Amino acid sequence: MHLDTAMKPTGPSLAARRRSLFWRIHFWAALIASPFALVATLTGLLYIFTPQIEGRLYAHLERVAPRGQALALDPLVDAARRAAPADFEVQAVVPPATPADALRVGFAKAAGEAGAHAGHGEAPIAKAALAAPRTADGKLTVFVDPYDARVLGSQRDQDRFSEWARRLHSRLLQGESLRWMIELAASWMLVMLLTGVYLWWPRPGQPGLPRAGARGRTGWRQWHAFLGVLLGVLSLAIVLTGITWSRYAGQQVRVVRDWAGQDAPRPPAHLHSMPTGGPQMNVQQAWQRAQAVAPGVPLQLVPPRGPHGVWRAASADRRHPMNRLELVLNAYDGSVLYRAGWDGQTAFGKATAVGIPFHRGELGVWNQVLLFVFGAGVLFSLVSGWVMFFKRRRAGQLGLPKLLPGAWRAAPPLAVVLGIALCALMPLLALSTALLVLVELALGRGRAQAA
């Protein structure tokens, strides 16, 4: 009898300790991420309908009635130039992609910005050609009817609904001062997703699918876990693509990208045109030459700067990432000095070329519908998580999930390695984790004194 008693376990099992640990981490992740995630989800749901909203707001600028033969591009650009301030110069020209599209001409005071590379896996020209104009720079876009060269109007990109919605979603209409909050939320959302999958993972006697007729906190928990995991792939895609252009974690991602040789190809800096005695190609000629190289691809053009400048062209439609293209043409004879298409992109470049437009809902209506369903699922997960918390919490208590003795020492080695890697990749996660460790130590000391 004495021997049997000695052989019985004296504490909770390893699986129970690990589960209590992941519950605790999942709770902290939700506590940190959910307020910002709620705001990001609501503003993101607004942002994904930007094409439809802007289609109504700016139809008088962007859309025209097709009629006859469109004029050559140069008279249209000249009309736009006359409508722009005298000290502005052409930064980019976006020819009509369809017979119902207006011509767009981007202007700015400062020269030499059009070829700047914006990073995050985006084509340099595509980003710069219609970059959001800053008030100090006085950038604006002029819209021209391609059939009669009538100027339809002009607009600063910072005044567009899409720019307002983007700033609301990424930084709550503030500058860099609040951007870190969204990054912190994204970091802990990733932790929340990973720990949630662990907690949901089916075990003997506890299937992963919700049971019919479940009520109360049990029903909330089952649907919370099931929908969270069901949307897990989408969640991972949205969080990871958001992290790539965040301030601190994004910089770390770019460091890893460059170290792995996955930076997007860029045209050599020394490319230039040699004057041949004749004039440089005009806009129409450059467009026709670029179309001959990339037929059927909507393009945007950046004109040469000076006698040794080059014509640059890039795809202007994010809905078809595989049409991604960047061209550098000799300004005099149109010879191709550089070309980078989808086949020449790195794996990271291809992933971001698809992932970032997907995150923004730019791949078409199906993309918008999928993101709307995802957003609704995230809202349910956030709300249901707090419902379960208040159902479990007793009056006068913090409501923290119970942490079994030895839970921290029971952490799986793989989880420890993954946690260290995530903290190294996301500095805000590392900093907030260090603060949480101090909180846990204080709570543990308080429990020890109370005992």
C-alpha positions in Angstrom: 0.0 0.0 0.0 2.8 2.3 0.9 4.6 1.5 -2.4 1.4 2.2 -4.5 1.1 5.6 -2.8 4.7 6.5 -3.5 4.3 5.6 -7.2 1.3 7.9 -7.8 2.0 11.2 -9.5 2.5 14.1 -7.1 1.5 16.9 -9.4 -0.2 17.8 -12.7 0.9 16.0 -15.8 3.2 17.6 -18.4 0.3 18.0 -20.9 -1.8 19.8 -18.3 1.1 22.1 -17.3 1.8 23.0 -20.9 -1.9 23.6 -21.6 -2.2 26.0 -18.6 1.0 27.8 -19.9 -0.5 28.3 -23.4 -3.8 29.4 -21.9 -1.9 32.0 -19.9 0.1 33.3 -22.9 -3.1 33.2 -25.1 -4.8 35.4 -22.5 -2.0 37.9 -22.3 -1.8 38.1 -26.1 -5.5 38.7 -26.4 -5.4 41.3 -23.6 -2.7 43.3 -25.5 -3.9 42.8 -29.0 -7.6 42.8 -28.9 -8.3 46.6 -28.4 -6.0 47.5 -31.3 -7.1 44.5 -33.4 -10.7 45.6 -33.0 -9.9 49.0 -34.3 -7.7 47.6 -37.1 -10.5 45.2 -38.1 -13.2 47.8 -38.2 -11.0 50.3 -40.2 -9.8 47.5 -42.4 -13.4 46.5 -43.3 -13.9 50.1 -44.4 -10.6 50.1 -46.4 -11.4 47.0 -48.4 -14.4 48.7 -50.1 -12.2 51.6 -51.2 -12.5 50.8 -55.0 -16.3 51.0 -54.9 -16.3 54.1 -52.7 -13.8 55.9 -54.9 -15.5 54.7 -58.0 -18.5 56.8 -56.9 -16.6 59.7 -55.4 -14.2 60.3 -58.3 -16.0 59.0 -61.3 -16.1 62.6 -62.7 -12.3 62.6 -62.7 -11.4 59.0 -63.6 -14.0 57.9 -66.0 -15.0 59.2 -69.4 -17.5 58.3 -72.1 -15.7 56.4 -75.0 -16.2 58.2 -78.3 -14.2 57.7 -81.4 -10.4 57.6 -81.5 -8.4 58.7 -78.5 -5.8 61.5 -79.1 -2.0 60.9 -78.9 -0.6 61.1 -75.4 1.5 64.2 -75.9 -1.3 66.7 -76.4 -3.0 65.2 -73.4 0.1 65.6 -71.2 0.6 69.2 -72.6 -3.0 70.0 -71.5 -2.3 68.6 -68.0 1.0 70.6 -67.8 -0.9 73.8 -68.6 -3.3 73.0 -65.8 -0.6 72.4 -63.2 1.4 75.2 -61.4 4.2 76.6 -63.5 7.0 75.4 -61.2 5.7 71.8 -61.3 7.1 69.1 -63.5 5.8 65.8 -64.8 6.6 62.9 -62.5 4.6 60.1 -64.1 2.1 59.4 -66.9 -0.6 56.7 -66.6 -2.2 56.1 -70.0 -5.8 54.9 -70.1 -6.0 51.2 -69.4 -9.5 51.0 -71.0 -11.5 53.2 -73.4 -13.5 54.6 -70.4 -10.4 55.6 -68.3 -9.0 59.2 -68.1 -5.3 59.9 -68.5 -3.5 60.6 -65.3 -0.5 62.8 -65.0 1.4 63.1 -61.8 3.2 66.4 -60.9 5.6 67.5 -58.2 8.0 70.3 -57.6 11.0 68.2 -56.8 12.7 66.2 -59.5 14.4 62.8 -59.1 11.8 61.2 -56.8 10.1 59.1 -59.3 12.7 56.4 -59.3 12.9 56.0 -55.6 12.4 52.5 -54.3 9.8 52.1 -51.6 10.7 48.6 -50.4 8.3 46.0 -49.2 8.5 44.0 -52.4 6.7 46.6 -54.5 7.9 47.7 -57.9 9.9 50.9 -57.5 8.2 52.7 -60.3 4.7 51.5 -59.4 5.1 53.0 -56.0 6.7 56.2 -57.0 4.7 57.0 -60.0 1.5 57.8 -58.1 3.0 58.1 -54.6 0.8 59.8 -52.0 1.7 63.5 -52.5 2.8 65.4 -49.4 1.5 68.9 -48.8 5.0 70.3 -48.5 6.0 68.8 -51.9 2.8 70.0 -53.6 2.3 66.8 -55.5 -0.9 66.4 -57.4 -2.5 64.4 -60.2 -4.2 66.0 -63.2 -6.9 64.0 -65.0 -7.5 64.5 -68.7 -10.1 63.3 -71.1 -8.2 61.3 -73.8 -10.7 62.1 -76.5 -10.7 65.9 -76.5 -7.7 66.8 -74.1 -10.2 68.4 -71.7 -8.8 68.7 -68.2 -11.3 67.0 -65.9 -9.7 68.3 -62.7 -6.8 67.8 -60.4 -6.4 66.2 -57.0 -3.7 65.7 -54.3 -3.5 62.0 -53.5 -3.5 62.8 -49.8 -7.0 64.1 -50.3 -8.3 60.8 -51.7 -10.5 58.5 -49.6 -8.0 55.6 -50.0 -5.2 57.7 -48.4 -7.5 58.7 -45.6 -8.7 55.1 -45.0 -5.1 53.9 -45.2 -3.9 56.4 -42.6 -6.9 55.6 -40.4 -6.2 51.8 -40.6 -2.4 52.0 -40.1 -2.0 54.9 -37.7 -5.4 56.2 -36.6 -4.9 59.4 -38.7 -1.8 60.2 -36.7 1.8 60.3 -37.7 4.5 57.9 -36.5 3.4 58.4 -32.9 0.7 55.8 -32.9 2.1 53.5 -35.6 3.8 51.4 -33.0 0.5 50.4 -31.5 -0.7 48.7 -34.7 2.7 46.9 -34.9 2.4 45.8 -31.3 -1.1 44.4 -31.9 0.0 42.6 -35.0 2.9 41.0 -33.1 0.6 39.7 -30.3 -2.1 38.7 -32.8 0.5 36.3 -34.2 1.2 34.9 -30.8 -2.6 34.7 -30.1 -3.1 32.7 -33.4 -0.3 30.2 -32.7 -1.3 29.6 -29.1 -4.9 29.4 -30.1 -4.1 26.6 -32.6 -2.3 24.7 -29.9 -5.2 25.0 -27.5 -7.7 24.0 -30.1 -5.8 21.0 -31.4 -8.1 17.9 -31.0 -7.3 15.5 -28.2 -8.8 12.2 -27.2 -12.4 12.9 -26.1 -12.2 16.5 -27.2 -12.8 16.8 -30.9 -12.0 20.1 -32.7 -15.4 20.5 -34.2 -18.1 22.3 -32.2 -20.7 20.0 -30.7 -24.3 20.6 -31.5 -26.4 21.9 -28.6 -23.5 23.3 -26.6 -24.6 26.3 -24.6 -23.1 28.9 -22.3 -19.4 29.3 -22.0 -18.7 25.9 -23.5 -20.6 26.9 -26.7 -18.8 30.2 -26.9 -15.4 28.5 -26.4 -16.0 25.9 -29.1 -17.1 28.4 -31.7 -14.4 30.8 -30.7 -11.7 28.2 -31.2 -13.2 26.6 -34.3 -13.6 29.9 -36.2 -10.3 31.2 -35.0 -8.5 28.1 -36.5 -10.7 28.0 -39.6 -9.6 31.6 -40.4 -6.0 30.8 -39.3 -4.5 30.8 -42.7 -6.1 34.1 -43.6 -5.1 35.5 -40.2 -1.5 34.4 -40.8 -1.4 36.0 -44.3 -2.9 39.3 -43.0 -0.7 39.6 -40.0 2.5 38.7 -41.8 1.9 41.0 -44.7 1.1 43.8 -42.2 4.3 43.1 -40.3 6.4 43.4 -43.5 5.7 47.1 -43.8 5.6 47.9 -40.1 8.2 50.3 -38.7 10.4 48.1 -36.4 9.5 44.5 -37.3 9.5 45.5 -41.0 13.1 46.7 -40.8 14.0 43.3 -39.3 12.2 41.5 -42.1 14.1 43.6 -44.6 17.4 42.7 -43.0 16.6 39.0 -43.1 15.4 39.4 -46.7 18.6 41.1 -47.8 20.7 38.6 -45.9 18.9 35.7 -47.7 19.4 37.4 -51.1 15.6 37.8 -51.5 15.5 41.6 -52.2 13.6 42.4 -55.4 15.7 43.0 -58.5 16.5 46.7 -59.2 17.8 48.4 -62.3 21.5 49.3 -62.0 22.1 52.8 -61.0 24.4 53.5 -63.9 21.8 53.1 -66.7 21.7 56.1 -69.0 20.9 57.2 -72.5 23.5 58.5 -75.0 22.4 61.4 -77.2 22.4 60.4 -80.8 21.8 63.7 -82.4 18.1 63.3 -82.6 15.3 64.1 -80.1 14.3 61.8 -77.3 11.2 59.7 -77.7 8.0 61.6 -76.8 5.4 60.1 -74.5 3.4 58.4 -77.3 6.6 56.8 -78.7 7.7 55.6 -75.3 4.3 54.1 -74.5 4.2 52.3 -77.9 7.6 50.9 -77.3 6.8 49.7 -73.8 3.6 48.2 -75.1 5.5 46.3 -77.7 7.7 44.8 -75.0 4.8 44.1 -72.7 1.6 43.8 -74.7 -1.7 44.0 -72.8 -0.1 45.2 -69.6 -1.5 48.5 -68.2 1.5 50.7 -67.8 2.7 53.9 -66.1 5.6 55.9 -67.5 8.3 58.0 -65.9 9.9 60.5 -68.3 13.7 61.0 -68.6 15.5 63.7 -66.6 18.0 65.5 -68.8 19.8 64.4 -72.0 21.2 61.3 -70.4 17.9 60.2 -68.7 15.9 57.1 -69.5 12.3 56.2 -69.9 11.0 54.0 -67.2 7.8 51.9 -67.3 6.1 49.6 -64.9 2.8 47.7 -64.6 0.0 49.9 -63.1 -2.5 47.2 -62.2 -2.1 45.4 -58.8 -5.0 43.1 -59.6 -2.7 40.9 -61.6 0.6 40.4 -59.8 2.0 38.0 -62.4 1.9 41.0 -64.9 4.4 42.8 -62.7 7.0 44.4 -64.9 9.7 47.1 -64.8 11.3 48.4 -67.9 14.1 50.9 -68.5 14.3 52.2 -72.1 16.9 54.2 -73.9 15.3 57.6 -74.3 16.4 57.9 -77.9 16.0 54.6 -79.7 13.8 52.7 -77.3 16.2 49.9 -76.7 15.6 47.9 -73.6 18.3 48.7 -71.0 16.7 46.7 -68.2 13.7 44.4 -67.8 12.4 42.6 -64.7 9.2 40.6 -64.8 7.5 38.1 -62.6 9.9 35.3 -63.6 12.8 37.4 -62.4 11.4 38.1 -59.0 12.7 36.4 -55.9 10.4 34.1 -53.8 10.1 36.9 -51.2 9.3 39.4 -54.0 6.6 37.1 -55.4 5.1 36.5 -52.0 4.8 40.2 -51.2 3.6 41.0 -54.8 0.6 38.8 -54.0 0.3 39.2 -50.3 0.3 42.9 -50.0 -2.4 43.5 -52.6 -4.4 40.6 -51.0 -4.1 42.3 -47.6 -5.5 45.5 -49.2 -8.3 43.8 -51.1 -6.9 44.9 -54.5 -7.1 41.5 -56.3 -10.8 41.8 -57.2 -14.3 41.4 -55.7 -13.5 37.9 -54.6 -10.6 39.3 -52.5 -12.9 41.9 -50.9 -15.6 39.3 -50.1 -13.0 37.0 -48.5 -11.6 39.8 -46.4 -15.0 40.8 -45.3 -15.8 37.3 -44.1 -12.4 37.2 -42.4 -13.1 40.5 -40.7 -16.4 39.3 -39.5 -14.8 36.2 -38.1 -12.1 38.2 -36.3 -14.8 40.4 -34.7 -16.6 37.3 -33.5 -13.4 35.8 -32.1 -12.5 39.0 -30.3 -16.0 39.5 -28.8 -16.4 35.8 -27.9 -13.1 35.8 -26.2 -14.1 38.7 -23.9 -17.5 37.1 -23.3 -15.8 33.9 -22.1 -13.5 36.0 -19.9 -16.3 37.7 -18.1 -18.2 34.5 -17.7 -15.2 32.9 -16.1 -14.1 35.8 -14.0 -15.3 36.0 -10.4 -16.0 39.2 -8.7 -13.0 40.7 -7.0 -10.5 38.6 -9.0 -8.3 39.4 -12.0 -9.6 36.4 -14.0 -6.3 35.2 -15.2 -6.2 31.6 -16.4 -4.8 29.4 -13.7 -1.1 28.6 -14.1 -0.3 25.2 -12.8 2.9 24.7 -10.7 5.9 24.1 -13.0 4.0 25.4 -16.1 6.9 27.7 -17.3 9.4 24.8 -17.1 7.1 22.6 -19.1 7.3 24.8 -22.2 8.1 22.7 -25.3 11.7 23.4 -26.6 10.3 24.1 -30.1 8.0 26.7 -28.6 10.9 28.3 -26.8 13.0 28.5 -30.0 10.0 29.9 -31.9 9.4 32.5 -29.2 13.0 33.6 -29.2 12.9 33.9 -33.0 9.7 35.9 -33.0 11.1 38.3 -30.4 14.3 38.7 -32.4 12.2 39.5 -35.5 9.7 41.8 -33.7 11.4 44.2 -31.3 8.1 45.4 -29.8 7.1 41.9 -29.0 10.4 41.4 -27.3 10.0 44.6 -25.2 6.4 43.8 -24.2 7.4 40.2 -23.4 10.0 41.4 -21.0 7.5 43.6 -19.3 5.1 40.7 -19.0 7.8 38.5 -17.5 8.2 41.2 -14.8 4.4 41.2 -14.2 4.4 37.4 -13.9 7.2 37.5 -11.4 5.3 40.1 -9.4 2.2 38.0 -9.5 4.1 34.9 -8.5 5.7 36.7 -5.6 2.3 37.9 -4.5 0.9 34.4 -4.5 3.8 33.1 -2.5 3.4 35.8 0.2 -0.3 35.1 0.3 0.3 31.4 0.8 
